[in-house]
Amino acid sequence: MPLYEYECFLCHHRFERIQRASADPVEACPACGGAVRRLLGAPALQFKGSGWYVTDYGNGRSRGTTETTNGGSEQPTATSDAPAAKGTPAKTPESPD
């Protein structure tokens, strides 16, 4: 059964009720007897199964992971959409080293 949260218009008292979805909403505040409104809450989501984890995509590497190169030193992998540093010209295959 769903858990509904209510708030009183007069005293601003908040309370919760576990009710069937087909049940009539609560109309009176238990603290002062004033009119109440049902509040909207964020649903609780829990993703399970394959396809929801970083290890389930592509080759298992995510952006910014490290690779072992040059005799065991670790360096961050370069991404193609990373902006070039200011004042540093981008190297192209046509330009000499």
N, C-alpha and C positions, 0 to 999 in steps of 0.2 A: 504494500500500500504506500502511496506517496505521502511525503511529509510537506505540509503547507505552512507557510509563515504568514502571520497576520500582524497588522499594526492598528492601534486605536487612533482615531482622529482627535479625540479630546485629550487624553493623557499621554499619548505616544508610547504606550506600553506595547512591547512586541512579545508575541508568544507563538508557539508552534502546535499544530495538531496533525496527527496521523489519521487520514480519512481515505475512504474509497474515492476514486475519481468521480463516481456517480453520485456521491453524497452532496447534500446542500452545503454551501459555504457557511462558516460561522458568521453571525451577524452582530453579536454583542461582545464587548470586551469583558473578560472575567474579572478585571480589576475595578473598573468603574461603571460598566454597563453601557458605555458609549458605542457608537457605530464603528465598525472596523473595515479595513480593506485587506484583500489578499495581496501579498507582495510577490513579485517575480524573483526567482532565485536562479543562479547559474546551475545547470544540470551537472551532475557528477559523471564524468566520462572516464572510462578506463579502456585503453586500447590494448588488445591482446592478440596474439597470433603472429604469424610471419608477415613481414612487410612494414612493421612499425618501428624497427630498430635500425640504427646506423649500419650495423653489420649486415643487414639484409639488402642493402642497395649496392649496385654495381660491383666493384671489386673489393669492397669493404673499407675503402679509404675515404675519409671525409676531408674537407678543405682544411688546410693548415696542419696536416699531420707531418711527421718527420720521416725522412728517408735516410738510410745509412749510405753515405758516399765518401769518396776520398779517404780510404783507409779507416773507416769506422767513425768519422766525425758526423754528428747529426746536424742537418740543416733543414729549415722549413722548406716545403715544396713550393714552387712558384705556381701561381694561378694565372690563367690567361686574362682574367678580368681585373687584375690588380693594377692600379695606376702607377705610372713611372714616377720616380722621385723628381722634384723640381730641379732644373739645371742639369740633369743627366739625360743626354740624348738616348733614345731607344735604339738598340742595335738591330739592324736588319740584316738578312743574309747577303745583301748586295754591298754593304759597307765593310771596309777593311777593319781589321782588329787593331 
